[in-house]
Amino acid sequence: MTTIEFNILVNKASQSLKYPALKFTGNQNDANDLIKETVSKALDNMTKFEGGTNIKAWLYMIMKNTFINNYQKIEKKESLINPKEVEGLLNNSSINTDDENASIFAMVEINKTFEKLDDVFKVPFVMLYSGFKYEEIAKKLSLSIDTVKNRIHVARQILMDSLKDCKV
């Protein structure tokens, strides 16, 4: 397949991404951006497309992975503790009590454990923490609500287990 043929095929098939992109993002502008990014990635990865593969399904998987990766990047930026902030807190004499230091230590441990969480558990947990309802998470990730609840429960258990030795 030539590059021009592939571009035409991708552009035609990308029309089928409008509804799922809107379902993922919740608004038209973000959906359009997601589709553009998906098409760009597909065109960049033309050599990975195998002839006879369902192009719409291939594009959908690229889009879904792009959405999840973008979401994780945003959440990671918003949730990580800045080491300089922690150092500043530790050096601040007005809050130099054992309880506050233990709290800071606990937050550092939570972040370490959180970063090690498998994405299967991390994504639904972060979405819930960000204000999404269980039903919304299930729809956006194309999972059953029971699966979403289970994954969030597992994430909480892993985080709590990492703190069992901490006294806060």
C-alpha positions in Angstrom: 0.0 0.0 0.0 1.4 3.4 -0.9 1.6 6.3 1.5 -1.1 8.2 -0.4 -3.5 5.2 -0.4 -2.8 4.8 3.4 -3.5 8.5 4.0 -6.8 8.3 2.2 -7.8 5.1 4.0 -7.0 6.7 7.4 -8.8 9.9 6.7 -11.9 8.1 5.6 -11.9 5.8 8.5 -11.2 8.6 11.0 -14.8 9.8 10.5 -15.9 6.8 12.5 -13.9 8.1 15.5 -16.2 11.1 16.2 -18.6 9.4 18.5 -16.1 7.4 20.6 -13.8 10.5 20.9 -16.7 12.5 22.2 -17.6 9.7 24.6 -14.0 9.6 25.9 -13.5 13.4 26.3 -16.9 14.7 27.0 -16.7 17.8 24.7 -16.3 18.5 21.0 -13.1 20.5 21.1 -11.2 17.8 23.1 -12.7 15.2 20.9 -11.5 16.9 17.7 -8.0 17.2 19.2 -8.0 13.6 20.2 -9.0 12.6 16.6 -6.3 14.8 15.1 -3.7 13.2 17.4 -4.9 9.8 16.6 -4.7 10.4 12.8 -1.2 11.9 13.2 0.0 8.8 15.2 -1.6 6.5 12.7 0.2 8.2 9.8 3.5 8.2 11.7 3.0 4.4 12.3 2.0 3.4 8.8 4.6 0.6 8.7 3.0 -1.0 11.8 -0.4 -1.4 10.0 -0.8 -4.8 8.6 -2.8 -5.2 5.4 -6.2 -6.9 5.9 -6.5 -5.4 9.4 -9.7 -3.5 10.3 -8.5 0.1 9.9 -11.3 1.4 12.1 -10.5 -0.9 15.0 -6.8 -0.1 14.6 -7.5 3.6 14.8 -9.8 3.1 17.7 -7.1 1.4 19.7 -4.6 4.2 18.9 -7.2 6.7 20.0 -8.1 4.8 23.2 -4.4 4.5 24.2 -3.7 8.1 23.3 -6.6 9.2 25.5 -5.4 7.1 28.5 -1.8 8.2 28.1 -2.8 11.9 27.9 -5.1 11.5 30.9 -2.3 9.9 32.9 0.2 12.6 32.0 -2.2 15.3 33.2 -3.0 13.4 36.4 0.7 12.7 37.1 1.5 16.4 36.8 -1.3 17.3 39.2 -0.7 14.6 41.7 3.1 14.3 42.2 4.7 15.9 45.2 7.4 18.4 44.2 10.6 17.4 46.1 11.5 21.1 46.6 8.1 21.6 48.3 8.8 18.7 50.6 12.3 20.0 51.4 10.8 23.4 52.1 8.3 21.9 54.4 10.9 19.8 56.2 13.1 22.9 56.7 10.2 25.1 57.8 10.7 25.5 61.6 7.0 26.3 62.2 5.8 22.9 61.2 8.7 20.8 62.4 6.7 18.4 64.5 6.8 14.6 64.3 3.2 14.4 63.2 3.7 16.7 60.2 7.0 15.0 59.2 5.2 11.6 59.4 2.5 13.0 57.1 5.0 14.2 54.6 6.8 10.8 54.7 3.4 9.1 54.2 2.7 11.3 51.1 6.1 10.4 49.7 5.4 6.7 50.2 1.9 7.0 48.7 3.4 8.7 45.6 6.1 6.0 45.3 3.5 3.2 45.6 1.1 5.0 43.2 3.8 5.3 40.5 4.3 1.6 40.7 0.6 0.8 40.3 -0.3 -1.0 37.1 -2.3 1.4 34.7 -5.2 -1.1 34.9 -5.7 0.0 38.5 -4.2 3.5 38.4 -6.4 5.0 35.6 -9.8 4.3 37.2 -8.5 5.3 40.7 -7.2 8.6 39.4 -10.5 9.2 37.5 -12.5 8.6 40.7 -10.2 10.9 42.7 -10.6 13.6 40.0 -14.4 13.6 40.5 -15.7 11.1 37.9 -18.5 8.9 39.0 -18.2 5.1 38.7 -20.6 5.1 35.8 -18.6 7.7 33.9 -15.4 5.8 34.5 -17.0 2.6 33.2 -18.3 4.3 30.1 -15.0 6.2 29.3 -12.9 3.0 29.8 -15.4 0.7 28.2 -15.6 -1.5 31.3 -18.4 -2.9 33.5 -19.1 -0.9 36.6 -18.2 -3.9 38.7 -14.8 -4.1 37.1 -14.2 -0.4 37.7 -15.2 -0.8 41.4 -12.9 -3.8 41.8 -9.9 -2.0 40.2 -10.4 1.0 42.4 -10.7 -1.2 45.5 -7.5 -3.0 44.5 -5.7 0.3 44.1 -6.8 1.5 47.5 -5.7 -1.8 49.1 -2.3 -1.5 47.5 -1.9 2.1 48.7 -3.1 1.2 52.2 -0.8 -1.8 52.4 2.1 0.4 51.6 1.3 2.6 54.6 0.6 -0.1 57.2 3.9 0.6 58.9 3.4 4.4 58.9 1.7 6.1 61.8 0.1 9.3 60.8 
